């Protein structure tokens, strides 16, 4: 995730806090996050976080937004780098998702592990939807070019996400270490598995 400085410019307090939280969560885990700890990591007063977050749950929601924004950006980049190749768009987007899960395991768990309580989770819905809609766009691109089969584009996108998410969970929790010992090997295996998925939804 993006790095945070111990100081912040006027008006950037909320951003400084969520970036500090994104860093701290990988060090201390979700259970180790508190408004006080994040304030200390960001180099601000203990009371400063309360200007933007009413409690820990709201702070966690803000931190999760950082992950969803990065994921949405990765999906956009997958499309931009391969404008005429929906197959590569889907492969690269899957790799980006799995890379996030491997490098930022606590963030991935925060985003998709049901940690955030419903009220705050509702606040992150727009950001998470943006990421999912990026995947929907990739499938739609493939349908329009005749690469992927016709059908409910959201169901096909959900199919792709489910497979990639399942692999990401297995890899990020170490259950595949005996098969793929490094990040490079894990991502290579992911591409092979994604290729099987793509073969299944090809026209």
mmCIF file of the C-alpha atoms, coordinates in Angstrom:
data_MODEL
# 
_entry.id   MODEL 
# 
loop_
_atom_site.group_PDB 
_atom_site.id 
_atom_site.type_symbol 
_atom_site.label_atom_id 
_atom_site.label_alt_id 
_atom_site.label_comp_id 
_atom_site.label_asym_id 
_atom_site.label_entity_id 
_atom_site.label_seq_id 
_atom_site.pdbx_PDB_ins_code 
_atom_site.Cartn_x 
_atom_site.Cartn_y 
_atom_site.Cartn_z 
_atom_site.occupancy 
_atom_site.B_iso_or_equiv 
_atom_site.pdbx_formal_charge 
_atom_site.auth_seq_id 
_atom_site.auth_comp_id 
_atom_site.auth_asym_id 
_atom_site.auth_atom_id 
_atom_site.pdbx_PDB_model_num 
ATOM 1   C CA . UNK A 1 1   ? 0.000   0.000   0.000   1.00 0.00 ? 1   UNK A CA 1 
ATOM 2   C CA . UNK A 1 2   ? 1.054   3.589   -0.352  1.00 0.00 ? 2   UNK A CA 1 
ATOM 3   C CA . UNK A 1 3   ? 3.499   4.862   2.205   1.00 0.00 ? 3   UNK A CA 1 
ATOM 4   C CA . UNK A 1 4   ? 2.591   7.265   4.950   1.00 0.00 ? 4   UNK A CA 1 
ATOM 5   C CA . UNK A 1 5   ? 4.663   10.021  6.447   1.00 0.00 ? 5   UNK A CA 1 
ATOM 6   C CA . UNK A 1 6   ? 4.853   10.827  10.140  1.00 0.00 ? 6   UNK A CA 1 
ATOM 7   C CA . UNK A 1 7   ? 3.538   14.287  9.307   1.00 0.00 ? 7   UNK A CA 1 
ATOM 8   C CA . UNK A 1 8   ? 0.768   15.490  7.050   1.00 0.00 ? 8   UNK A CA 1 
ATOM 9   C CA . UNK A 1 9   ? -0.215  18.593  5.178   1.00 0.00 ? 9   UNK A CA 1 
ATOM 10  C CA . UNK A 1 10  ? -3.183  20.642  6.244   1.00 0.00 ? 10  UNK A CA 1 
ATOM 11  C CA . UNK A 1 11  ? -6.382  18.979  5.114   1.00 0.00 ? 11  UNK A CA 1 
ATOM 12  C CA . UNK A 1 12  ? -4.797  15.551  4.597   1.00 0.00 ? 12  UNK A CA 1 
ATOM 13  C CA . UNK A 1 13  ? -5.339  14.171  8.096   1.00 0.00 ? 13  UNK A CA 1 
ATOM 14  C CA . UNK A 1 14  ? -7.877  11.509  7.080   1.00 0.00 ? 14  UNK A CA 1 
ATOM 15  C CA . UNK A 1 15  ? -5.666  10.270  4.248   1.00 0.00 ? 15  UNK A CA 1 
ATOM 16  C CA . UNK A 1 16  ? -2.635  10.192  6.547   1.00 0.00 ? 16  UNK A CA 1 
ATOM 17  C CA . UNK A 1 17  ? -4.571  8.121   9.073   1.00 0.00 ? 17  UNK A CA 1 
ATOM 18  C CA . UNK A 1 18  ? -5.866  5.532   6.609   1.00 0.00 ? 18  UNK A CA 1 
ATOM 19  C CA . UNK A 1 19  ? -2.425  5.175   5.021   1.00 0.00 ? 19  UNK A CA 1 
ATOM 20  C CA . UNK A 1 20  ? -0.885  4.729   8.453   1.00 0.00 ? 20  UNK A CA 1 
ATOM 21  C CA . UNK A 1 21  ? -3.562  2.165   9.240   1.00 0.00 ? 21  UNK A CA 1 
ATOM 22  C CA . UNK A 1 22  ? -2.859  0.302   5.986   1.00 0.00 ? 22  UNK A CA 1 
ATOM 23  C CA . UNK A 1 23  ? 0.782   0.021   7.034   1.00 0.00 ? 23  UNK A CA 1 
ATOM 24  C CA . UNK A 1 24  ? 0.104   -0.843  10.648  1.00 0.00 ? 24  UNK A CA 1 
ATOM 25  C CA . UNK A 1 25  ? -2.408  -3.561  9.890   1.00 0.00 ? 25  UNK A CA 1 
ATOM 26  C CA . UNK A 1 26  ? 0.290   -5.597  8.128   1.00 0.00 ? 26  UNK A CA 1 
ATOM 27  C CA . UNK A 1 27  ? 2.551   -5.253  11.160  1.00 0.00 ? 27  UNK A CA 1 
ATOM 28  C CA . UNK A 1 28  ? 0.149   -5.815  14.052  1.00 0.00 ? 28  UNK A CA 1 
ATOM 29  C CA . UNK A 1 29  ? -2.828  -7.493  12.352  1.00 0.00 ? 29  UNK A CA 1 
ATOM 30  C CA . UNK A 1 30  ? -6.445  -6.408  12.433  1.00 0.00 ? 30  UNK A CA 1 
ATOM 31  C CA . UNK A 1 31  ? -6.777  -7.072  16.165  1.00 0.00 ? 31  UNK A CA 1 
ATOM 32  C CA . UNK A 1 32  ? -3.819  -4.785  16.845  1.00 0.00 ? 32  UNK A CA 1 
ATOM 33  C CA . UNK A 1 33  ? -5.400  -1.767  15.172  1.00 0.00 ? 33  UNK A CA 1 
ATOM 34  C CA . UNK A 1 34  ? -6.803  1.006   17.338  1.00 0.00 ? 34  UNK A CA 1 
ATOM 35  C CA . UNK A 1 35  ? -7.410  4.699   16.804  1.00 0.00 ? 35  UNK A CA 1 
ATOM 36  C CA . UNK A 1 36  ? -4.669  5.470   19.324  1.00 0.00 ? 36  UNK A CA 1 
ATOM 37  C CA . UNK A 1 37  ? -2.140  3.163   17.604  1.00 0.00 ? 37  UNK A CA 1 
ATOM 38  C CA . UNK A 1 38  ? -2.880  4.599   14.176  1.00 0.00 ? 38  UNK A CA 1 
ATOM 39  C CA . UNK A 1 39  ? -2.596  8.154   15.498  1.00 0.00 ? 39  UNK A CA 1 
ATOM 40  C CA . UNK A 1 40  ? 0.814   7.340   16.958  1.00 0.00 ? 40  UNK A CA 1 
ATOM 41  C CA . UNK A 1 41  ? 1.962   5.708   13.711  1.00 0.00 ? 41  UNK A CA 1 
ATOM 42  C CA . UNK A 1 42  ? 0.812   8.760   11.728  1.00 0.00 ? 42  UNK A CA 1 
ATOM 43  C CA . UNK A 1 43  ? 2.533   11.119  14.163  1.00 0.00 ? 43  UNK A CA 1 
ATOM 44  C CA . UNK A 1 44  ? -0.603  12.963  15.284  1.00 0.00 ? 44  UNK A CA 1 
ATOM 45  C CA . UNK A 1 45  ? -2.354  13.455  18.611  1.00 0.00 ? 45  UNK A CA 1 
ATOM 46  C CA . UNK A 1 46  ? -4.406  10.634  20.142  1.00 0.00 ? 46  UNK A CA 1 
ATOM 47  C CA . UNK A 1 47  ? -7.591  12.643  19.674  1.00 0.00 ? 47  UNK A CA 1 
ATOM 48  C CA . UNK A 1 48  ? -6.973  13.466  15.994  1.00 0.00 ? 48  UNK A CA 1 
ATOM 49  C CA . UNK A 1 49  ? -8.607  10.326  14.498  1.00 0.00 ? 49  UNK A CA 1 
ATOM 50  C CA . UNK A 1 50  ? -11.937 11.180  16.110  1.00 0.00 ? 50  UNK A CA 1 
ATOM 51  C CA . UNK A 1 51  ? -12.280 14.124  13.738  1.00 0.00 ? 51  UNK A CA 1 
ATOM 52  C CA . UNK A 1 52  ? -12.938 11.612  10.947  1.00 0.00 ? 52  UNK A CA 1 
ATOM 53  C CA . UNK A 1 53  ? -13.691 8.217   12.538  1.00 0.00 ? 53  UNK A CA 1 
ATOM 54  C CA . UNK A 1 54  ? -16.190 7.705   15.332  1.00 0.00 ? 54  UNK A CA 1 
ATOM 55  C CA . UNK A 1 55  ? -14.778 4.300   16.307  1.00 0.00 ? 55  UNK A CA 1 
ATOM 56  C CA . UNK A 1 56  ? -12.439 1.479   15.283  1.00 0.00 ? 56  UNK A CA 1 
ATOM 57  C CA . UNK A 1 57  ? -15.010 -0.023  12.926  1.00 0.00 ? 57  UNK A CA 1 
ATOM 58  C CA . UNK A 1 58  ? -15.225 3.224   10.945  1.00 0.00 ? 58  UNK A CA 1 
ATOM 59  C CA . UNK A 1 59  ? -11.434 3.380   10.807  1.00 0.00 ? 59  UNK A CA 1 
ATOM 60  C CA . UNK A 1 60  ? -11.226 -0.201  9.513   1.00 0.00 ? 60  UNK A CA 1 
ATOM 61  C CA . UNK A 1 61  ? -13.746 0.689   6.820   1.00 0.00 ? 61  UNK A CA 1 
ATOM 62  C CA . UNK A 1 62  ? -11.558 3.607   5.752   1.00 0.00 ? 62  UNK A CA 1 
ATOM 63  C CA . UNK A 1 63  ? -8.493  1.359   5.638   1.00 0.00 ? 63  UNK A CA 1 
ATOM 64  C CA . UNK A 1 64  ? -10.355 -1.212  3.542   1.00 0.00 ? 64  UNK A CA 1 
ATOM 65  C CA . UNK A 1 65  ? -11.192 1.544   1.073   1.00 0.00 ? 65  UNK A CA 1 
ATOM 66  C CA . UNK A 1 66  ? -7.462  1.897   0.401   1.00 0.00 ? 66  UNK A CA 1 
ATOM 67  C CA . UNK A 1 67  ? -7.332  -1.744  -0.666  1.00 0.00 ? 67  UNK A CA 1 
ATOM 68  C CA . UNK A 1 68  ? -10.445 -1.512  -2.835  1.00 0.00 ? 68  UNK A CA 1 
ATOM 69  C CA . UNK A 1 69  ? -9.113  1.614   -4.546  1.00 0.00 ? 69  UNK A CA 1 
ATOM 70  C CA . UNK A 1 70  ? -5.837  -0.117  -5.324  1.00 0.00 ? 70  UNK A CA 1 
ATOM 71  C CA . UNK A 1 71  ? -7.666  -3.181  -6.634  1.00 0.00 ? 71  UNK A CA 1 
ATOM 72  C CA . UNK A 1 72  ? -9.923  -1.057  -8.862  1.00 0.00 ? 72  UNK A CA 1 
ATOM 73  C CA . UNK A 1 73  ? -6.875  0.749   -10.213 1.00 0.00 ? 73  UNK A CA 1 
ATOM 74  C CA . UNK A 1 74  ? -5.179  -2.573  -11.008 1.00 0.00 ? 74  UNK A CA 1 
ATOM 75  C CA . UNK A 1 75  ? -8.235  -3.716  -12.963 1.00 0.00 ? 75  UNK A CA 1 
ATOM 76  C CA . UNK A 1 76  ? -8.297  -0.480  -14.938 1.00 0.00 ? 76  UNK A CA 1 
ATOM 77  C CA . UNK A 1 77  ? -4.621  -0.920  -15.744 1.00 0.00 ? 77  UNK A CA 1 
ATOM 78  C CA . UNK A 1 78  ? -5.252  -4.489  -16.926 1.00 0.00 ? 78  UNK A CA 1 
ATOM 79  C CA . UNK A 1 79  ? -7.737  -3.122  -19.462 1.00 0.00 ? 79  UNK A CA 1 
ATOM 80  C CA . UNK A 1 80  ? -5.561  -0.181  -20.534 1.00 0.00 ? 80  UNK A CA 1 
ATOM 81  C CA . UNK A 1 81  ? -2.473  -2.351  -21.067 1.00 0.00 ? 81  UNK A CA 1 
ATOM 82  C CA . UNK A 1 82  ? -4.386  -4.864  -23.193 1.00 0.00 ? 82  UNK A CA 1 
ATOM 83  C CA . UNK A 1 83  ? -7.098  -2.832  -24.956 1.00 0.00 ? 83  UNK A CA 1 
ATOM 84  C CA . UNK A 1 84  ? -7.762  -5.457  -27.643 1.00 0.00 ? 84  UNK A CA 1 
ATOM 85  C CA . UNK A 1 85  ? -7.091  -8.615  -25.648 1.00 0.00 ? 85  UNK A CA 1 
ATOM 86  C CA . UNK A 1 86  ? -9.845  -9.568  -23.155 1.00 0.00 ? 86  UNK A CA 1 
ATOM 87  C CA . UNK A 1 87  ? -8.025  -12.821 -22.352 1.00 0.00 ? 87  UNK A CA 1 
ATOM 88  C CA . UNK A 1 88  ? -4.947  -10.960 -21.100 1.00 0.00 ? 88  UNK A CA 1 
ATOM 89  C CA . UNK A 1 89  ? -7.170  -8.450  -19.337 1.00 0.00 ? 89  UNK A CA 1 
ATOM 90  C CA . UNK A 1 90  ? -8.721  -11.252 -17.302 1.00 0.00 ? 90  UNK A CA 1 
ATOM 91  C CA . UNK A 1 91  ? -5.400  -13.002 -16.662 1.00 0.00 ? 91  UNK A CA 1 
ATOM 92  C CA . UNK A 1 92  ? -3.691  -9.829  -15.471 1.00 0.00 ? 92  UNK A CA 1 
ATOM 93  C CA . UNK A 1 93  ? -6.609  -8.741  -13.308 1.00 0.00 ? 93  UNK A CA 1 
ATOM 94  C CA . UNK A 1 94  ? -6.584  -12.133 -11.580 1.00 0.00 ? 94  UNK A CA 1 
ATOM 95  C CA . UNK A 1 95  ? -2.851  -11.932 -10.988 1.00 0.00 ? 95  UNK A CA 1 
ATOM 96  C CA . UNK A 1 96  ? -3.256  -8.415  -9.560  1.00 0.00 ? 96  UNK A CA 1 
ATOM 97  C CA . UNK A 1 97  ? -5.901  -9.677  -7.123  1.00 0.00 ? 97  UNK A CA 1 
ATOM 98  C CA . UNK A 1 98  ? -3.735  -12.580 -5.979  1.00 0.00 ? 98  UNK A CA 1 
ATOM 99  C CA . UNK A 1 99  ? -0.650  -10.380 -5.687  1.00 0.00 ? 99  UNK A CA 1 
ATOM 100 C CA . UNK A 1 100 ? -2.571  -8.070  -3.358  1.00 0.00 ? 100 UNK A CA 1 
ATOM 101 C CA . UNK A 1 101 ? -3.626  -11.052 -1.236  1.00 0.00 ? 101 UNK A CA 1 
ATOM 102 C CA . UNK A 1 102 ? -0.039  -12.344 -1.014  1.00 0.00 ? 102 UNK A CA 1 
ATOM 103 C CA . UNK A 1 103 ? 1.659   -9.029  -0.297  1.00 0.00 ? 103 UNK A CA 1 
ATOM 104 C CA . UNK A 1 104 ? -1.010  -7.483  1.929   1.00 0.00 ? 104 UNK A CA 1 
ATOM 105 C CA . UNK A 1 105 ? -2.568  -10.464 3.654   1.00 0.00 ? 105 UNK A CA 1 
ATOM 106 C CA . UNK A 1 106 ? -4.139  -8.553  6.514   1.00 0.00 ? 106 UNK A CA 1 
ATOM 107 C CA . UNK A 1 107 ? -5.582  -5.957  4.145   1.00 0.00 ? 107 UNK A CA 1 
ATOM 108 C CA . UNK A 1 108 ? -7.084  -8.706  1.979   1.00 0.00 ? 108 UNK A CA 1 
ATOM 109 C CA . UNK A 1 109 ? -8.630  -10.295 5.068   1.00 0.00 ? 109 UNK A CA 1 
ATOM 110 C CA . UNK A 1 110 ? -10.020 -6.929  6.122   1.00 0.00 ? 110 UNK A CA 1 
ATOM 111 C CA . UNK A 1 111 ? -11.554 -6.366  2.687   1.00 0.00 ? 111 UNK A CA 1 
ATOM 112 C CA . UNK A 1 112 ? -13.150 -9.796  2.275   1.00 0.00 ? 112 UNK A CA 1 
ATOM 113 C CA . UNK A 1 113 ? -13.110 -11.539 5.645   1.00 0.00 ? 113 UNK A CA 1 
ATOM 114 C CA . UNK A 1 114 ? -16.331 -10.122 7.105   1.00 0.00 ? 114 UNK A CA 1 
ATOM 115 C CA . UNK A 1 115 ? -14.407 -8.192  9.751   1.00 0.00 ? 115 UNK A CA 1 
ATOM 116 C CA . UNK A 1 116 ? -16.107 -4.837  9.252   1.00 0.00 ? 116 UNK A CA 1 
ATOM 117 C CA . UNK A 1 117 ? -19.515 -4.512  10.866  1.00 0.00 ? 117 UNK A CA 1 
ATOM 118 C CA . UNK A 1 118 ? -22.454 -3.876  8.571   1.00 0.00 ? 118 UNK A CA 1 
ATOM 119 C CA . UNK A 1 119 ? -22.939 -0.154  9.145   1.00 0.00 ? 119 UNK A CA 1 
ATOM 120 C CA . UNK A 1 120 ? -19.370 0.717   8.236   1.00 0.00 ? 120 UNK A CA 1 
ATOM 121 C CA . UNK A 1 121 ? -19.338 -1.936  5.522   1.00 0.00 ? 121 UNK A CA 1 
ATOM 122 C CA . UNK A 1 122 ? -22.220 -0.124  3.823   1.00 0.00 ? 122 UNK A CA 1 
ATOM 123 C CA . UNK A 1 123 ? -19.939 2.899   3.582   1.00 0.00 ? 123 UNK A CA 1 
ATOM 124 C CA . UNK A 1 124 ? -17.379 0.902   1.564   1.00 0.00 ? 124 UNK A CA 1 
ATOM 125 C CA . UNK A 1 125 ? -19.962 -0.517  -0.850  1.00 0.00 ? 125 UNK A CA 1 
ATOM 126 C CA . UNK A 1 126 ? -19.377 2.070   -3.573  1.00 0.00 ? 126 UNK A CA 1 
ATOM 127 C CA . UNK A 1 127 ? -15.620 1.502   -3.570  1.00 0.00 ? 127 UNK A CA 1 
ATOM 128 C CA . UNK A 1 128 ? -15.883 -2.286  -3.605  1.00 0.00 ? 128 UNK A CA 1 
ATOM 129 C CA . UNK A 1 129 ? -18.539 -2.121  -6.331  1.00 0.00 ? 129 UNK A CA 1 
ATOM 130 C CA . UNK A 1 130 ? -16.151 -0.081  -8.478  1.00 0.00 ? 130 UNK A CA 1 
ATOM 131 C CA . UNK A 1 131 ? -13.599 -2.891  -8.264  1.00 0.00 ? 131 UNK A CA 1 
ATOM 132 C CA . UNK A 1 132 ? -16.184 -5.535  -9.177  1.00 0.00 ? 132 UNK A CA 1 
ATOM 133 C CA . UNK A 1 133 ? -17.488 -3.449  -12.064 1.00 0.00 ? 133 UNK A CA 1 
ATOM 134 C CA . UNK A 1 134 ? -13.951 -3.383  -13.446 1.00 0.00 ? 134 UNK A CA 1 
ATOM 135 C CA . UNK A 1 135 ? -14.129 -7.172  -13.683 1.00 0.00 ? 135 UNK A CA 1 
ATOM 136 C CA . UNK A 1 136 ? -17.591 -6.949  -15.234 1.00 0.00 ? 136 UNK A CA 1 
ATOM 137 C CA . UNK A 1 137 ? -16.172 -4.618  -17.882 1.00 0.00 ? 137 UNK A CA 1 
ATOM 138 C CA . UNK A 1 138 ? -13.439 -7.133  -18.738 1.00 0.00 ? 138 UNK A CA 1 
ATOM 139 C CA . UNK A 1 139 ? -16.001 -9.905  -19.268 1.00 0.00 ? 139 UNK A CA 1 
ATOM 140 C CA . UNK A 1 140 ? -18.183 -7.547  -21.298 1.00 0.00 ? 140 UNK A CA 1 
ATOM 141 C CA . UNK A 1 141 ? -15.195 -6.652  -23.485 1.00 0.00 ? 141 UNK A CA 1 
ATOM 142 C CA . UNK A 1 142 ? -14.703 -10.342 -24.156 1.00 0.00 ? 142 UNK A CA 1 
ATOM 143 C CA . UNK A 1 143 ? -18.347 -10.875 -25.034 1.00 0.00 ? 143 UNK A CA 1 
ATOM 144 C CA . UNK A 1 144 ? -18.365 -7.950  -27.443 1.00 0.00 ? 144 UNK A CA 1 
ATOM 145 C CA . UNK A 1 145 ? -15.273 -9.260  -29.222 1.00 0.00 ? 145 UNK A CA 1 
ATOM 146 C CA . UNK A 1 146 ? -16.624 -12.806 -29.380 1.00 0.00 ? 146 UNK A CA 1 
ATOM 147 C CA . UNK A 1 147 ? -14.004 -14.239 -27.013 1.00 0.00 ? 147 UNK A CA 1 
ATOM 148 C CA . UNK A 1 148 ? -16.304 -15.092 -24.092 1.00 0.00 ? 148 UNK A CA 1 
ATOM 149 C CA . UNK A 1 149 ? -19.661 -16.800 -24.214 1.00 0.00 ? 149 UNK A CA 1 
ATOM 150 C CA . UNK A 1 150 ? -22.830 -14.776 -23.991 1.00 0.00 ? 150 UNK A CA 1 
ATOM 151 C CA . UNK A 1 151 ? -24.866 -14.768 -20.800 1.00 0.00 ? 151 UNK A CA 1 
ATOM 152 C CA . UNK A 1 152 ? -25.361 -12.713 -17.663 1.00 0.00 ? 152 UNK A CA 1 
ATOM 153 C CA . UNK A 1 153 ? -22.144 -10.717 -17.530 1.00 0.00 ? 153 UNK A CA 1 
ATOM 154 C CA . UNK A 1 154 ? -22.310 -10.296 -13.753 1.00 0.00 ? 154 UNK A CA 1 
ATOM 155 C CA . UNK A 1 155 ? -22.722 -14.036 -13.207 1.00 0.00 ? 155 UNK A CA 1 
ATOM 156 C CA . UNK A 1 156 ? -19.705 -14.726 -15.420 1.00 0.00 ? 156 UNK A CA 1 
ATOM 157 C CA . UNK A 1 157 ? -17.715 -12.060 -13.566 1.00 0.00 ? 157 UNK A CA 1 
ATOM 158 C CA . UNK A 1 158 ? -18.744 -13.600 -10.256 1.00 0.00 ? 158 UNK A CA 1 
ATOM 159 C CA . UNK A 1 159 ? -17.597 -16.998 -11.547 1.00 0.00 ? 159 UNK A CA 1 
ATOM 160 C CA . UNK A 1 160 ? -14.172 -15.579 -12.375 1.00 0.00 ? 160 UNK A CA 1 
ATOM 161 C CA . UNK A 1 161 ? -13.928 -13.733 -9.060  1.00 0.00 ? 161 UNK A CA 1 
ATOM 162 C CA . UNK A 1 162 ? -14.927 -16.816 -7.062  1.00 0.00 ? 162 UNK A CA 1 
ATOM 163 C CA . UNK A 1 163 ? -12.165 -18.916 -8.590  1.00 0.00 ? 163 UNK A CA 1 
ATOM 164 C CA . UNK A 1 164 ? -9.495  -16.252 -8.182  1.00 0.00 ? 164 UNK A CA 1 
ATOM 165 C CA . UNK A 1 165 ? -10.631 -15.432 -4.636  1.00 0.00 ? 165 UNK A CA 1 
ATOM 166 C CA . UNK A 1 166 ? -10.529 -19.103 -3.667  1.00 0.00 ? 166 UNK A CA 1 
ATOM 167 C CA . UNK A 1 167 ? -7.002  -19.440 -4.975  1.00 0.00 ? 167 UNK A CA 1 
ATOM 168 C CA . UNK A 1 168 ? -5.975  -16.195 -3.261  1.00 0.00 ? 168 UNK A CA 1 
ATOM 169 C CA . UNK A 1 169 ? -7.267  -17.474 0.083   1.00 0.00 ? 169 UNK A CA 1 
ATOM 170 C CA . UNK A 1 170 ? -5.402  -20.773 -0.284  1.00 0.00 ? 170 UNK A CA 1 
ATOM 171 C CA . UNK A 1 171 ? -2.174  -19.079 -1.331  1.00 0.00 ? 171 UNK A CA 1 
ATOM 172 C CA . UNK A 1 172 ? -2.263  -16.241 1.212   1.00 0.00 ? 172 UNK A CA 1 
ATOM 173 C CA . UNK A 1 173 ? -2.845  -18.602 4.146   1.00 0.00 ? 173 UNK A CA 1 
ATOM 174 C CA . UNK A 1 174 ? 0.112   -20.786 3.182   1.00 0.00 ? 174 UNK A CA 1 
ATOM 175 C CA . UNK A 1 175 ? -1.917  -23.827 2.184   1.00 0.00 ? 175 UNK A CA 1 
ATOM 176 C CA . UNK A 1 176 ? -0.202  -23.954 -1.222  1.00 0.00 ? 176 UNK A CA 1 
ATOM 177 C CA . UNK A 1 177 ? 3.365   -23.438 0.007   1.00 0.00 ? 177 UNK A CA 1 
ATOM 178 C CA . UNK A 1 178 ? 4.211   -27.082 -0.693  1.00 0.00 ? 178 UNK A CA 1 
ATOM 179 C CA . UNK A 1 179 ? 3.190   -26.556 -4.337  1.00 0.00 ? 179 UNK A CA 1 
ATOM 180 C CA . UNK A 1 180 ? 4.375   -22.996 -4.954  1.00 0.00 ? 180 UNK A CA 1 
ATOM 181 C CA . UNK A 1 181 ? 7.072   -21.899 -2.518  1.00 0.00 ? 181 UNK A CA 1 
ATOM 182 C CA . UNK A 1 182 ? 7.573   -18.333 -3.759  1.00 0.00 ? 182 UNK A CA 1 
ATOM 183 C CA . UNK A 1 183 ? 5.359   -15.459 -4.833  1.00 0.00 ? 183 UNK A CA 1 
ATOM 184 C CA . UNK A 1 184 ? 6.620   -15.854 -8.403  1.00 0.00 ? 184 UNK A CA 1 
ATOM 185 C CA . UNK A 1 185 ? 5.705   -19.557 -8.433  1.00 0.00 ? 185 UNK A CA 1 
ATOM 186 C CA . UNK A 1 186 ? 2.326   -18.855 -6.884  1.00 0.00 ? 186 UNK A CA 1 
ATOM 187 C CA . UNK A 1 187 ? 1.461   -16.237 -9.511  1.00 0.00 ? 187 UNK A CA 1 
ATOM 188 C CA . UNK A 1 188 ? 2.623   -18.529 -12.320 1.00 0.00 ? 188 UNK A CA 1 
ATOM 189 C CA . UNK A 1 189 ? 0.377   -21.294 -10.994 1.00 0.00 ? 189 UNK A CA 1 
ATOM 190 C CA . UNK A 1 190 ? -2.450  -18.765 -10.752 1.00 0.00 ? 190 UNK A CA 1 
ATOM 191 C CA . UNK A 1 191 ? -2.098  -17.965 -14.450 1.00 0.00 ? 191 UNK A CA 1 
ATOM 192 C CA . UNK A 1 192 ? -2.378  -21.657 -15.304 1.00 0.00 ? 192 UNK A CA 1 
ATOM 193 C CA . UNK A 1 193 ? -5.524  -22.028 -13.213 1.00 0.00 ? 193 UNK A CA 1 
ATOM 194 C CA . UNK A 1 194 ? -6.999  -18.853 -14.673 1.00 0.00 ? 194 UNK A CA 1 
ATOM 195 C CA . UNK A 1 195 ? -6.350  -20.214 -18.162 1.00 0.00 ? 195 UNK A CA 1 
ATOM 196 C CA . UNK A 1 196 ? -8.524  -23.219 -17.299 1.00 0.00 ? 196 UNK A CA 1 
ATOM 197 C CA . UNK A 1 197 ? -11.247 -20.807 -16.189 1.00 0.00 ? 197 UNK A CA 1 
ATOM 198 C CA . UNK A 1 198 ? -10.994 -18.803 -19.394 1.00 0.00 ? 198 UNK A CA 1 
ATOM 199 C CA . UNK A 1 199 ? -11.219 -21.980 -21.469 1.00 0.00 ? 199 UNK A CA 1 
ATOM 200 C CA . UNK A 1 200 ? -14.446 -22.715 -19.617 1.00 0.00 ? 200 UNK A CA 1 
ATOM 201 C CA . UNK A 1 201 ? -16.096 -19.408 -20.502 1.00 0.00 ? 201 UNK A CA 1 
ATOM 202 C CA . UNK A 1 202 ? -14.753 -19.059 -24.030 1.00 0.00 ? 202 UNK A CA 1 
ATOM 203 C CA . UNK A 1 203 ? -17.257 -18.827 -26.844 1.00 0.00 ? 203 UNK A CA 1 
# 
